[in-house]
Amino acid sequence: MPAYSCRITTDPASEKTTKVKIKGDYLTKVIIRFPPGPQALLHVKIFYGDMQIFPEDPDTDFADDDLAIEWEEFWKLPESETVLTIWTKNEDDTYEHTVHIYLFTRYEKELLSKQIADAISKKIGGIFKLIGSLFKR
């Protein structure tokens, strides 16, 4: 499972774009970590080309203070090496602010082996449950 990390510092009263190359078949987890300080004045959006992918609504962005926003995702990467653009805007006219971005991907073969392992585990769990119910009588 490839993992990618970047810290983006944006100067006061400015916008910035940062390119991040990721490999894999699916983007499976995203974490956007706002350290203490920006007081929701640092805004973040993630794009693939011209298409805003996170948050989904193009009229919104992520902005917070001392918070990690994270979610499980299942976004098929359109290329074997996909370039995402992280847009940041700092509305603070005095201080620079930093955001931490973590992206996790998986290859399709990893997902298949996990599905097989989960199915086997579920079947074994069912067998133990059945055996347990026989002994309760």
Contact map, one row per residue, 1 for C-alpha under 8 A:
11100000000000000000000000000000000000000000000000000000000000000000000000000000000000000000000000000001111001000000000000000000000000000
11110000000000000000001100000000000000000000000000000000000000000000000000000000000000000000000000000001110000000000000000000000000000000
11111000000000000000000000000000000000000000000000000000000000000000000000000000000000000000000000000111100000000000000000000000000000000
01111100000000000000010000000000000000000000000000000000000000000000000000000000000000000000000000000111000000000000000000000000000000000
00111110000000000000000000000000000000000000000000000000000000000000000000000000000000000000000000011110000000000000000000000000000000000
00011111000000000000000000000000000000000000000000000000000000000000000000000000000000000000000000011100000000000000000000000000000000000
00001111100000000000000000000000000000000000000000000000000000000000000000000000000000000000000001111000000000000000000000000000000000000
00000111110000000100000000000000000000000000000000000000000000000000000000000000000000000000000001111000000000000000000000000000000000000
00000011111000000000000000000000000000000000000000000000000000000000000000000000000000000000000111100000000000000000000000000000000000000
00000001111101110000000000000000000000000000000000000000000000000000000000000000000000011100000111000000000000000000000000000000000000000
00000000111111100000000000000000000000000000000000000000000000000000000000000000000000000100001110000000000000000000000000000000000000000
00000000011111000000000000000000000000000000000000000000000000000000000000000000000000000111111110000000000000000000000000000000000000000
00000000001111100000000000000000000000000000000000000000000000000000000000000000000000001111110000000000000000000000000000000000000000000
00000000011111110000000000000000000000000000000000000000000000000000000000000000000000001110000000000000000000000000000000000000000000000
00000000011011111000000000000000000000000000000000000000000000000000000000000000000000111100000000000000000000000000000000000000000000000
00000000010001111100000000000000000000000000000000000000000000000000000000000000000000111000000000000000000000000000000000000000000000000
00000000000000111110000000000000000000000000000000000000000000000000000000000000000011110000000000000000000000000000000000000000000000000
00000001000000011111000000000000000000000000000000000000000000000000000000000000000011100000000000000000000000000000000000000000000000000
00000000000000001111100000000000000000000000000000000000000000000000000000000000001111000000000000000000000000000000000000000000000000000
00000000000000000111110000000000000000000000000000000000000000000000000000000000001111000000000000000000000000000000000000000000000000000
00000000000000000011111000000000000000000000000000000000000000000000000000000000111100000000000000000000000000000000000000000000000000000
00010000000000000001111100000000000000000000000000000000000000000000000000000000111100000000000000000000100000000000000000000000000000000
01000000000000000000111110000000000000000000000000000000000000000000000000000001110000000000000000000000100000000000000000000000000000000
01000000000000000000011111100000000000000000000000000000000000000000000000001001100000000000000000000000111100000000000000000000000000000
00000000000000000000001111100000000000000000000000000000000000000000000000011111000000000000000000000000111100000000000000000000000000000
00000000000000000000000111110000000000000000000000000000000000000000000001111000000000000000000000000000111100000000000000000000000000000
00000000000000000000000111111100000000000000000000000000000000000000000011111000000000000000000000000011110000000000000000000000000000000
00000000000000000000000001111100000000000000000000000000000000000000000111100000000000000000000000000011110000000000000000000000000000000
00000000000000000000000000111110000000000000000000000000000000000000011111000000000000000000000000000011100000000000000000000000000000000
00000000000000000000000000111111000000000000000000000000000000000000011110000000000000000000000000001111000000000000000000000000000000000
00000000000000000000000000001111100000000000000000000000000000000001111000000000000000000000000000011110000000000000000000000000000000000
00000000000000000000000000000111110000000000000000000000000000000001110000000000000000000000000000111100000000000000000000000000000000000
00000000000000000000000000000011111000000000000000000000000000000111100000000000000000000000000000111000000000000000000000000000000000000
00000000000000000000000000000001111101000000000000000000000000111111000000000000000000000000000001110000000000000000000000000000000000000
00000000000000000000000000000000111111000000000000000000000000001110000000000000000000000000000001110000000000000000000000000000000000000
00000000000000000000000000000000011111100000000000000000000000001110000000000000000000000000000000000000000000000000000000000000000000000
00000000000000000000000000000000001111100000000000000000000000001100000000000000000000000000000010000000000000000000000000000000000000000
00000000000000000000000000000000011111111100000000000000000000011000000000000000000000000001000011000000000000000000000000000000000000000
00000000000000000000000000000000000111111100000000000000000000011000000000000000000000000000000000000000000000000000000000000000000000000
00000000000000000000000000000000000001111110000000000000000000111000000000000000000000000000000000000000000000000000000000000000000000000
00000000000000000000000000000000000001111110000000000000000000110000000000000000000000001111000000000000000000000000000000000000000000000
00000000000000000000000000000000000001111111000000000000000000110000000000000000000000011111000011100000000000000000000000000000000000000
00000000000000000000000000000000000000011111100000000000000011110000000000000000000000111100000000000000000000000000000000000000000000000
00000000000000000000000000000000000000000111110000000000000011100000000000000000000001111000000000000000000000000000000000000000000000000
00000000000000000000000000000000000000000011111000011110000011000000000000000000000001110000000000000000000000000000000000000000000000000
00000000000000000000000000000000000000000001111100011110000000000000000000000000000111100000000000000000000000000000000000000000000000000
00000000000000000000000000000000000000000000111111111100000000000000000000000000000111100000000000000000000000000000000000000000000000000
00000000000000000000000000000000000000000000011111111000000000000000000000000000001110000000000000000000000000000000000000000000000000000
00000000000000000000000000000000000000000000001111110000000000000000000000000000001110000000000000000000000000000000000000000000000000000
00000000000000000000000000000000000000000000001111110000000000000000000000000000000000000000000000000000000000000000000000000000000000000
00000000000000000000000000000000000000000000001111111000000000000000000000000000000000000000000000000000000000000000000000000000000000000
00000000000000000000000000000000000000000000111111111111110000000000000000000000000000000000000000000000000000000000000000000000000000000
00000000000000000000000000000000000000000000111100111111000000000000000000000000000000000000000000000000000000000000000000000000000000000
00000000000000000000000000000000000000000000111000011111100010000000000000000000000000000000000000000000000000000000000000000000000000000
00000000000000000000000000000000000000000000110000011111110111000000000000000000000000000000000000000000000000000000000000000000000000000
00000000000000000000000000000000000000000000000000011111110100000000000000000000000000000000000000000000000000000000000000000000000000000
00000000000000000000000000000000000000000000000000010111111100000000000000000000000000000000000000000000000000000000000000000000000000000
00000000000000000000000000000000000000000000000000010011111110000000000000000000000000000000000000000000000000000000000000000000000000000
00000000000000000000000000000000000000000000000000000000111110000000000000000000000000000000000000000000000000000000000000000000000000000
00000000000000000000000000000000000000000000000000000011111111000000000000000000000000000000000000000000000000000000000000000000000000000
00000000000000000000000000000000000000000011100000000110011111100000000000000000000000000000000000000000000000000000000000000000000000000
00000000000000000000000000000000000000000011100000000010000111110000000000000000000000000000000000000000000000000000000000000000000000000
00000000000000000000000000000000010000011111000000000000000011111000000000000000000000000000000000000000000000000000000000000000000000000
00000000000000000000000000000000010001111110000000000000000001111110000000000000000000000000000000000000000000000000000000000000000000000
00000000000000000000000000000000011111110000000000000000000000111110000000000000000000000000000000000000000000000000000000000000000000000
00000000000000000000000000000000111110000000000000000000000000011111000000000000000000000000000000000000000000000000000000000000000000000
00000000000000000000000000000000111100000000000000000000000000011111100000000000000000000000000000000000000000000000000000000000000000000
00000000000000000000000000000011110000000000000000000000000000000111110000000000000000000000000000000000000000000000000000000000000000000
00000000000000000000000000000011100000000000000000000000000000000011111000000000000000000000000000000000000000000000000000000000000000000
00000000000000000000000000001111000000000000000000000000000000000001111100000000000000000000000000000000000000000000000000000000000000000
00000000000000000000000000001110000000000000000000000000000000000000111110000000000000000000000000000000000000000000000000000000000000000
00000000000000000000000000011100000000000000000000000000000000000000011111000000000000000000000000000000000000000000000000000000000000000
00000000000000000000000000111100000000000000000000000000000000000000001111100000000000000000000000000000000000000000000000000000000000000
00000000000000000000000001111000000000000000000000000000000000000000000111110000000000000000000000000000000000000000000000000000000000000
00000000000000000000000001110000000000000000000000000000000000000000000011111000000000000000000000000000000000000000000000000000000000000
00000000000000000000000011100000000000000000000000000000000000000000000001111100000000000000000000000000000000000000000000000000000000000
00000000000000000000000111100000000000000000000000000000000000000000000000111111010000000000000000000000000000000000000000000000000000000
00000000000000000000000010000000000000000000000000000000000000000000000000011111010000000000000000000000000000000000000000000000000000000
00000000000000000000000010000000000000000000000000000000000000000000000000001111110000000000000000000000000000000000000000000000000000000
00000000000000000000001110000000000000000000000000000000000000000000000000001111110000000000000000000000000000000000000000000000000000000
00000000000000000000111100000000000000000000000000000000000000000000000000000011111000000000000000000000000000000000000000000000000000000
00000000000000000000111000000000000000000000000000000000000000000000000000001111111100000000000000000000000000000000000000000000000000000
00000000000000000011110000000000000000000000000110000000000000000000000000000000111110000000000000000000000000000000000000000000000000000
00000000000000000011110000000000000000000000011110000000000000000000000000000000011111000000000000000000000000000000000000000000000000000
00000000000000001111000000000000000000000000011110000000000000000000000000000000001111100000000000000000000000000000000000000000000000000
00000000000000001111000000000000000000000001111000000000000000000000000000000000000111110000000000000000000000000000000000000000000000000
00000000000000111100000000000000000000000011111000000000000000000000000000000000000011111000000000000000000000000000000000000000000000000
00000000010000111000000000000000000000000111100000000000000000000000000000000000000001111100000000000000000000000000000000000000000000000
00000000010011110000000000000000000000001111000000000000000000000000000000000000000000111110000000000000000000000000000000000000000000000
00000000011111100000000000000000000000001110000000000000000000000000000000000000000000011111100110000000000000000000000000000000000000000
00000000000111000000000000000000000000001100000000000000000000000000000000000000000000001111100000000000000000000000000000000000000000000
00000000000110000000000000000000000001001100000000000000000000000000000000000000000000000111111100000000000000000000000000000000000000000
00000000000110000000000000000000000000000000000000000000000000000000000000000000000000000111111000000000000000000000000000000000000000000
00000000000110000000000000000000000000000000000000000000000000000000000000000000000000000001111100000000000000000000000000000000000000000
00000000001100000000000000000000000000000000000000000000000000000000000000000000000000000001111110000000000000000000000000000000000000000
00000000111100000000000000000000000000000000000000000000000000000000000000000000000000000101011111000000000000000000000000000000000000000
00000000111100000000000000000000000011000100000000000000000000000000000000000000000000000100001111100000000000000000000000000000000000000
00000011110000000000000000000000011001000100000000000000000000000000000000000000000000000000000111110000000000000000000000000000000000000
00000011100000000000000000000001111000000100000000000000000000000000000000000000000000000000000011111000000000000000000000000000000000000
00001111000000000000000000000011111000000000000000000000000000000000000000000000000000000000000001111100000000000000000000000000000000000
00001111000000000000000000000111100000000000000000000000000000000000000000000000000000000000000000111110000000000000000000000000000000000
00111100000000000000000000000111000000000000000000000000000000000000000000000000000000000000000000011111000000000000000000000000000000000
00111000000000000000000000111110000000000000000000000000000000000000000000000000000000000000000000001111100000000000000000000000000000000
11110000000000000000000000111100000000000000000000000000000000000000000000000000000000000000000000000111110000000000000000000000000000000
11100000000000000000011111111000000000000000000000000000000000000000000000000000000000000000000000000011111000000000000000000000000000000
11000000000000000000000111110000000000000000000000000000000000000000000000000000000000000000000000000001111101100000000000000000000000000
10000000000000000000000111000000000000000000000000000000000000000000000000000000000000000000000000000000111111100000000000000000000000000
00000000000000000000000111000000000000000000000000000000000000000000000000000000000000000000000000000000011111110000000000000000000000000
00000000000000000000000000000000000000000000000000000000000000000000000000000000000000000000000000000000001111111000000000000000000000000
10000000000000000000000000000000000000000000000000000000000000000000000000000000000000000000000000000000011111111100000000000000000000000
00000000000000000000000000000000000000000000000000000000000000000000000000000000000000000000000000000000011111111110000000000000000000000
00000000000000000000000000000000000000000000000000000000000000000000000000000000000000000000000000000000000111111111000000000000000000000
00000000000000000000000000000000000000000000000000000000000000000000000000000000000000000000000000000000000011111111100000000000000000000
00000000000000000000000000000000000000000000000000000000000000000000000000000000000000000000000000000000000001111111110000000000000000000
00000000000000000000000000000000000000000000000000000000000000000000000000000000000000000000000000000000000000111111111000000000000000000
00000000000000000000000000000000000000000000000000000000000000000000000000000000000000000000000000000000000000011111111100000000000000000
00000000000000000000000000000000000000000000000000000000000000000000000000000000000000000000000000000000000000001111111110000000000000000
00000000000000000000000000000000000000000000000000000000000000000000000000000000000000000000000000000000000000000111111111000000000000000
00000000000000000000000000000000000000000000000000000000000000000000000000000000000000000000000000000000000000000011111111100000000000000
00000000000000000000000000000000000000000000000000000000000000000000000000000000000000000000000000000000000000000001111111110000000000000
00000000000000000000000000000000000000000000000000000000000000000000000000000000000000000000000000000000000000000000111111111000000000000
00000000000000000000000000000000000000000000000000000000000000000000000000000000000000000000000000000000000000000000011111111100000000000
00000000000000000000000000000000000000000000000000000000000000000000000000000000000000000000000000000000000000000000001111111110000000000
00000000000000000000000000000000000000000000000000000000000000000000000000000000000000000000000000000000000000000000000111111111000000000
00000000000000000000000000000000000000000000000000000000000000000000000000000000000000000000000000000000000000000000000011111111100000000
00000000000000000000000000000000000000000000000000000000000000000000000000000000000000000000000000000000000000000000000001111111110000000
00000000000000000000000000000000000000000000000000000000000000000000000000000000000000000000000000000000000000000000000000111111111000000
00000000000000000000000000000000000000000000000000000000000000000000000000000000000000000000000000000000000000000000000000011111111100000
00000000000000000000000000000000000000000000000000000000000000000000000000000000000000000000000000000000000000000000000000001111111110000
00000000000000000000000000000000000000000000000000000000000000000000000000000000000000000000000000000000000000000000000000000111111111000
00000000000000000000000000000000000000000000000000000000000000000000000000000000000000000000000000000000000000000000000000000011111111100
00000000000000000000000000000000000000000000000000000000000000000000000000000000000000000000000000000000000000000000000000000001111111110
00000000000000000000000000000000000000000000000000000000000000000000000000000000000000000000000000000000000000000000000000000000111111111
00000000000000000000000000000000000000000000000000000000000000000000000000000000000000000000000000000000000000000000000000000000011111111
00000000000000000000000000000000000000000000000000000000000000000000000000000000000000000000000000000000000000000000000000000000001111111
00000000000000000000000000000000000000000000000000000000000000000000000000000000000000000000000000000000000000000000000000000000000111111
00000000000000000000000000000000000000000000000000000000000000000000000000000000000000000000000000000000000000000000000000000000000011111
